[in-house]
Amino acid sequence: MGRGVTGRAPLTEKRERFAQMLAQGVSNAEACRFVGVHRRTGMRWRHGRTVIANGGRRRDYPAVVDLKQREYSARYLSEDERVVIADLHRQGESVRRIATSVGRSPATISRELRRNPDERGRYRPFKAHQLAASRRPRPRKSKFAGDEVLRTFVQNGLKKRWSPEQISHEIRREFPDDHERHVVHETIYQAIYRPDLGGLTRDPSQRPLRSRRLRRRPRRRPGARRAGALIDMTMIDQRPAEAEDRSVPGHWEGDLITGSDNRSAIGTLVERSSRLAILVHLPGRRHTATVVRDALIDAMSVVPPHLRRSLTWDQGKELALHGEIARSLGMPVFFCERASPWQRPSNENTNGLLRQYFPKGTDLRVHKPDYLAFVAEEMNTRPRKTLDWQTPAAQFNAWLPPASS
């Protein structure tokens, strides 16, 4: 018999890593770049999908993470309880035996088995959990839908560019004894953002809020990471003391200078003791974590290992793959506190000097590697007062091993 064609290897590990990153607050696009999959693949993993197989059979692939996961009351059946119910039901146990095993009322088990089977009448725990969760929200019509006076009052306030909070307080002053008409400002926001609840008439050409938004901006949960945040960072306060006083060479600071509309960039690396600068060419319009990782490794690989002691960077997402950079170069990466450029003083000063060659608001993609090397040479052969009028190149070269004859 001939050997069959081997199918594509499953992406189990990548799916698990993708789910972990989303749970930490990383955006879909950033998580896809981390694990190395296309963004559309990440969207299918994130939201699940349905495939119609041969013969018209429907197959549901659940989402890799539950985006609406939250702590519900213990009075609701959990997913783990539904797994136990499905196992015992499959074994032919009675409703009362199942209820005793999970510590629930027999009526709860009977209702669960009756309400949440799949399309073929089977009770499958994960499908049942999805069905139950989809029925849990019970949106009500807005209070404005059945009260024309209140609706008109609110719409007139919005036309006068009043904020929902101002309107809410004015309602209490206008109708002091009519408590049914008293609404908090969140109710007005909901009526603006969700016209499906009924009530306020929303003309897309009119944007009643000062922010001009017609959709609510998502807010991260307390304690959750902001979208796209770096993970596993080692902060600058853990950097060796020798880097702080510049007594030992080999500690570097890095950053990007960007062009117009943030569509182009050049990487800059500065050695703290000598102020030697290395310019890193980043071709194309996107300076992603992968592009920056490869460029930094190529640029720093020519530096002797004893002069690669550490790298300090700000919390830019372009260094999301800092772990791979550290392992490849053998130099730990430290991160500044947020919005603290003074913690990279040498790099910040050098970036200011580089704007003589790369003005702000210009397209940096036009500069080829040869020109970057020319600019770096001019910078490194310029006498510096902080070096007692030596040049960065001369001081750095003194630390290099003698060339073999």
C-alpha positions as CSV (number, residue, x, y, z in Angstrom):
1,M,0.0,0.0,0.0
2,G,1.2,3.5,-0.8
3,R,1.7,6.0,2.0
4,G,-1.0,8.6,2.4
5,V,-0.3,12.3,2.2
6,T,0.6,13.7,5.6
7,G,-1.8,16.5,6.6
8,R,-0.7,19.8,8.1
9,A,0.6,19.5,11.6
10,P,-1.9,20.7,14.2
11,L,-1.2,24.1,15.8
12,T,-2.1,23.1,19.3
13,E,0.9,24.7,21.0
14,K,0.4,27.9,19.0
15,R,-3.3,28.0,19.9
16,E,-2.5,27.6,23.6
17,R,0.1,30.4,23.5
18,F,-2.4,32.6,21.6
19,A,-5.1,32.0,24.2
20,Q,-2.6,32.8,27.0
21,M,-1.6,36.1,25.4
22,L,-5.2,37.2,24.8
23,A,-6.0,36.4,28.5
24,Q,-3.1,38.8,29.4
25,G,-4.7,41.6,27.4
26,V,-2.5,41.4,24.2
27,S,-4.3,42.4,21.0
28,N,-5.3,39.9,18.3
29,A,-2.8,41.3,15.8
30,E,0.1,41.3,18.3
31,A,-0.7,37.8,19.5
32,C,-0.7,36.5,15.9
33,R,2.7,38.1,15.4
34,F,4.0,36.4,18.5
35,V,2.9,32.9,17.6
36,G,3.5,33.3,13.9
37,V,0.1,32.9,12.3
38,H,-1.9,35.0,9.9
39,R,-4.3,37.5,11.5
40,R,-7.3,35.8,9.9
41,T,-6.3,32.6,11.6
42,G,-6.2,34.4,14.9
43,M,-9.7,35.8,14.3
44,R,-11.0,32.3,13.7
45,W,-9.4,31.0,16.8
46,R,-10.7,34.0,18.8
47,H,-14.3,33.9,17.7
48,G,-14.7,30.2,16.6
49,R,-16.1,29.1,13.3
50,T,-18.6,26.8,11.7
51,V,-17.8,24.5,8.8
52,I,-20.3,22.7,6.6
53,A,-18.7,19.4,5.8
54,N,-19.5,17.0,2.9
55,G,-23.1,15.8,3.0
56,G,-24.2,19.1,4.6
57,R,-23.1,18.2,8.1
58,R,-22.4,21.2,10.3
59,R,-19.3,21.2,12.5
60,D,-18.7,23.9,15.1
61,Y,-15.2,24.8,16.2
62,P,-15.5,26.7,19.5
63,A,-13.5,29.8,20.2
64,V,-10.0,29.2,21.7
65,V,-10.9,31.6,24.5
66,D,-14.2,32.8,25.9
67,L,-14.1,36.5,25.2
68,K,-17.1,37.1,27.5
69,Q,-15.7,35.0,30.4
70,R,-16.7,36.5,33.7
71,E,-17.5,35.4,37.2
72,Y,-21.1,34.4,37.2
73,S,-23.2,33.5,40.2
74,A,-22.8,30.0,41.6
75,R,-26.5,29.5,40.9
76,Y,-25.6,29.0,37.2
77,L,-24.2,25.7,36.0
78,S,-20.5,25.8,35.3
79,E,-18.8,24.3,32.3
80,D,-17.2,21.6,34.6
81,E,-20.6,20.7,36.0
82,R,-21.9,20.3,32.4
83,V,-19.1,17.9,31.6
84,V,-20.0,15.7,34.6
85,I,-23.7,15.8,33.6
86,A,-22.8,14.8,30.0
87,D,-20.7,11.9,31.2
88,L,-23.3,10.5,33.6
89,H,-26.1,11.0,31.1
90,R,-24.1,9.1,28.5
91,Q,-23.7,6.3,31.0
92,G,-27.5,6.1,31.4
93,E,-27.7,7.5,34.9
94,S,-31.1,8.9,36.1
95,V,-31.7,12.6,36.5
96,R,-31.8,12.2,40.3
97,R,-28.5,10.3,40.4
98,I,-26.9,13.0,38.2
99,A,-28.4,15.7,40.5
100,T,-26.9,14.1,43.6
101,S,-23.5,13.8,41.9
102,V,-23.3,17.5,41.0
103,G,-25.1,18.8,44.1
104,R,-28.0,20.3,42.1
105,S,-31.7,20.0,42.1
106,P,-33.2,17.3,39.9
107,A,-35.3,20.0,38.2
108,T,-32.2,21.8,37.3
109,I,-30.7,18.7,35.6
110,S,-33.9,17.9,33.8
111,R,-34.3,21.5,32.5
112,E,-30.6,21.5,31.4
113,L,-30.9,18.3,29.4
114,R,-34.2,19.5,27.8
115,R,-33.0,23.0,26.9
116,N,-29.5,22.6,25.7
117,P,-29.1,19.7,23.3
118,D,-27.3,20.3,20.0
119,E,-28.9,20.2,16.5
120,R,-29.0,16.4,16.5
121,G,-30.5,16.1,20.0
122,R,-27.3,15.1,21.8
123,Y,-26.2,16.7,25.0
124,R,-22.7,18.0,24.5
125,P,-21.3,19.9,27.5
126,F,-19.4,22.6,25.6
127,K,-22.1,23.3,23.1
128,A,-24.6,23.4,26.0
129,H,-22.5,25.9,27.8
130,Q,-22.4,28.1,24.7
131,L,-26.2,27.9,24.3
132,A,-26.8,28.8,28.0
133,A,-24.3,31.7,27.8
134,S,-26.0,33.1,24.7
135,R,-29.4,33.2,26.4
136,R,-28.1,34.9,29.6
137,P,-28.1,38.5,28.4
138,R,-31.6,40.0,28.6
139,P,-31.4,43.5,27.1
140,R,-34.3,45.8,27.9
141,K,-35.7,48.6,25.9
142,S,-34.4,52.0,26.9
143,K,-36.4,54.1,29.3
144,F,-36.6,56.7,26.6
145,A,-38.5,54.4,24.2
146,G,-41.8,54.8,26.1
147,D,-41.4,58.3,27.4
148,E,-41.7,60.9,24.7
149,V,-41.3,63.9,27.1
150,L,-38.1,62.5,28.6
151,R,-36.7,61.5,25.1
152,T,-37.3,65.0,23.8
153,F,-35.7,66.6,26.8
154,V,-32.5,64.5,26.4
155,Q,-32.3,65.0,22.7
156,N,-32.7,68.8,23.1
157,G,-29.9,68.7,25.6
158,L,-27.6,66.8,23.2
159,K,-28.4,69.2,20.4
160,K,-27.1,72.0,22.7
161,R,-23.9,70.0,23.2
162,W,-24.6,69.2,26.8
163,S,-22.8,66.2,28.2
164,P,-24.9,63.2,29.4
165,E,-23.9,64.0,33.0
166,Q,-25.2,67.6,32.7
167,I,-28.5,66.4,31.2
168,S,-28.9,63.8,33.9
169,H,-28.6,66.5,36.6
170,E,-30.9,68.9,34.7
171,I,-33.6,66.1,34.5
172,R,-33.7,66.0,38.3
173,R,-34.1,69.8,38.4
174,E,-36.8,69.8,35.7
175,F,-38.8,66.8,37.1
176,P,-37.9,66.9,40.9
177,D,-40.9,64.7,42.0
178,D,-41.0,62.4,39.0
179,H,-38.5,59.8,40.1
180,E,-39.4,57.5,37.2
181,R,-37.8,60.0,34.8
182,H,-34.6,60.3,36.8
183,V,-31.7,58.6,34.9
184,V,-28.0,58.4,35.5
185,H,-25.7,59.6,32.7
186,E,-24.7,56.0,31.9
187,T,-28.3,55.4,30.7
188,I,-27.9,58.3,28.2
189,Y,-24.6,57.0,27.0
190,Q,-26.2,53.6,26.5
191,A,-29.0,55.1,24.4
192,I,-26.4,56.9,22.3
193,Y,-24.1,53.9,21.8
194,R,-26.8,51.3,21.4
195,P,-29.7,52.4,19.2
196,D,-30.9,48.8,19.2
197,L,-32.3,49.4,22.7
198,G,-34.7,52.0,21.3
199,G,-35.3,55.5,22.5
200,L,-33.0,58.2,21.1
201,T,-33.0,58.8,17.4
202,R,-29.4,58.6,16.2
203,D,-28.5,60.4,13.0
204,P,-25.1,59.2,11.8
205,S,-24.3,62.7,10.5
206,Q,-24.8,64.1,14.0
207,R,-22.3,63.2,16.7
208,P,-23.8,64.4,20.0
209,L,-20.8,63.7,22.2
210,R,-17.7,65.9,22.5
211,S,-15.5,63.0,21.6
212,R,-17.7,62.5,18.4
213,R,-17.7,58.8,19.1
214,L,-20.8,56.7,18.2
215,R,-19.3,53.6,19.8
216,R,-18.0,53.0,23.3
217,R,-14.2,52.7,23.5
218,P,-13.3,49.4,25.2
219,R,-11.8,49.8,28.7
220,R,-9.4,47.2,30.0
221,R,-10.3,45.3,33.1
222,P,-8.7,46.3,36.4
223,G,-5.4,44.5,36.7
224,A,-5.4,43.5,33.0
225,R,-2.6,44.3,30.7
226,R,-3.1,47.0,28.1
227,A,-3.5,45.7,24.6
228,G,-0.2,45.0,23.0
229,A,1.7,45.3,26.2
230,L,5.1,43.7,26.6
231,I,5.4,40.7,28.8
232,D,8.1,39.3,31.0
233,M,9.9,42.6,31.1
234,T,13.0,43.1,33.3
235,M,12.9,46.7,34.5
236,I,15.8,49.1,34.6
237,D,16.1,49.1,38.4
238,Q,17.5,45.5,38.1
239,R,20.2,46.6,35.7
240,P,23.8,46.2,37.1
241,A,25.2,49.2,38.9
242,E,28.2,49.2,36.6
243,A,25.9,50.3,33.8
244,E,24.6,53.2,35.8
245,D,28.0,54.8,36.5
246,R,29.4,53.9,33.0
247,S,32.4,52.4,34.6
248,V,32.3,49.2,32.5
249,P,31.9,49.4,28.7
250,G,29.3,47.2,26.9
251,H,26.0,48.6,28.2
252,W,23.8,49.9,25.4
253,E,20.7,52.0,25.0
254,G,18.3,51.8,22.1
255,D,15.2,53.3,20.5
256,L,13.6,54.1,17.2
257,I,13.5,57.4,15.4
258,T,10.4,57.5,13.2
259,G,9.4,59.3,10.0
260,S,6.2,60.9,8.8
261,D,3.0,59.3,10.1
262,N,5.1,56.7,11.9
263,R,5.4,54.8,8.6
264,S,9.2,54.5,8.6
265,A,11.9,54.1,11.2
266,I,15.6,53.8,11.9
267,G,16.9,51.9,14.9
268,T,19.5,53.7,17.1
269,L,21.9,52.0,19.5
270,V,24.3,53.9,21.7
271,E,27.0,52.5,24.0
272,R,26.8,54.3,27.3
273,S,30.5,54.7,28.1
274,S,31.9,55.7,24.7
275,R,28.7,57.2,23.2
276,L,29.4,55.1,20.1
277,A,26.3,55.0,17.8
278,I,25.1,52.2,15.6
279,L,22.2,52.9,13.1
280,V,20.0,50.0,12.3
281,H,18.3,49.9,8.8
282,L,14.6,49.0,9.0
283,P,13.3,48.7,5.4
284,G,9.6,48.9,4.5
285,R,6.7,50.6,6.1
286,R,6.3,48.4,9.1
287,H,8.8,48.2,12.0
288,T,7.2,45.2,13.6
289,A,8.7,43.2,16.4
290,T,10.0,40.5,14.0
291,V,11.7,43.1,11.7
292,V,13.3,44.9,14.7
293,R,14.4,41.6,16.3
294,D,16.2,40.5,13.1
295,A,17.8,43.9,12.4
296,L,19.1,44.3,16.0
297,I,20.6,40.8,16.1
298,D,22.4,41.5,12.7
299,A,23.6,44.9,13.9
300,M,24.9,43.7,17.3
301,S,26.4,40.4,16.1
302,V,29.5,42.2,14.9
303,V,30.2,43.6,18.4
304,P,32.5,41.4,20.5
305,P,30.7,39.5,23.3
306,H,32.5,41.3,26.1
307,L,31.0,44.6,24.8
308,R,27.5,43.2,24.8
309,R,26.6,43.3,28.5
310,S,23.1,44.8,28.4
311,L,20.6,46.7,26.3
312,T,18.1,49.2,27.7
313,W,15.0,50.2,25.7
314,D,11.7,52.0,26.3
315,Q,8.4,50.1,26.4
316,G,7.8,50.2,22.7
317,K,6.0,47.2,21.2
318,E,8.7,46.9,18.6
319,L,10.8,45.1,21.2
320,A,8.1,42.5,22.0
321,L,10.5,39.7,21.1
322,H,13.1,40.9,23.5
323,G,13.5,37.4,24.9
324,E,14.7,36.1,21.6
325,I,17.1,39.1,21.2
326,A,18.6,38.4,24.6
327,R,19.1,34.7,24.0
328,S,20.6,35.3,20.5
329,L,23.1,38.0,21.6
330,G,23.7,36.8,25.1
331,M,22.9,40.2,26.5
332,P,19.9,40.9,28.9
333,V,17.4,43.5,27.9
334,F,16.1,46.0,30.5
335,F,13.1,48.3,30.1
336,C,12.7,51.9,31.3
337,E,9.6,53.0,33.2
338,R,6.8,54.3,31.1
339,A,7.2,57.8,29.7
340,S,10.7,58.1,31.2
341,P,13.1,59.0,28.3
342,W,15.6,60.4,30.8
343,Q,16.4,56.8,31.8
344,R,18.1,56.5,28.3
345,P,20.0,59.8,28.3
346,S,22.8,58.9,25.9
347,N,20.3,57.5,23.4
348,E,18.0,60.5,23.7
349,N,20.8,62.9,23.1
350,T,22.1,61.0,20.1
351,N,18.6,60.9,18.6
352,G,18.4,64.6,18.9
353,L,21.7,64.9,17.0
354,L,20.6,62.5,14.4
355,R,17.7,64.8,13.5
356,Q,20.3,66.9,11.7
357,Y,20.5,64.1,9.1
358,F,16.9,62.7,9.4
359,P,14.5,65.6,10.0
360,K,11.1,65.0,11.6
361,G,8.2,64.5,9.3
362,T,10.3,63.0,6.4
363,D,10.2,59.5,4.9
364,L,13.1,57.6,6.4
365,R,12.7,54.7,3.9
366,V,14.7,56.7,1.3
367,H,17.9,56.3,3.3
368,K,19.9,53.2,2.3
369,P,22.2,51.2,4.6
370,D,25.3,52.9,3.1
371,Y,24.0,56.3,4.0
372,L,23.2,55.1,7.6
373,A,26.8,53.9,7.8
374,F,28.1,57.2,6.6
375,V,26.0,59.1,9.2
376,A,27.1,56.8,12.0
377,E,30.8,57.3,11.0
378,E,30.4,61.1,11.1
379,M,28.7,60.9,14.5
380,N,31.3,58.6,15.9
381,T,34.3,60.6,14.7
382,R,33.0,63.9,16.1
383,P,34.9,65.0,19.2
384,R,32.7,65.0,22.4
385,K,33.1,67.3,25.4
386,T,31.8,64.6,27.7
387,L,34.7,62.4,26.5
388,D,37.3,65.1,27.2
389,W,37.2,65.8,23.4
390,Q,38.0,62.3,22.3
391,T,35.8,60.7,19.7
392,P,33.4,57.8,20.4
393,A,35.1,55.7,17.8
394,A,38.5,56.1,19.3
395,Q,37.4,55.3,22.8
396,F,35.3,52.3,21.7
397,N,38.2,50.9,19.5
398,A,40.5,51.0,22.5
399,W,38.4,48.2,24.0
400,L,38.5,46.0,21.0
401,P,40.9,43.0,20.9
402,P,44.0,43.7,18.8
403,A,43.7,42.6,15.3
404,S,45.6,39.4,14.5
405,S,48.5,39.8,12.1
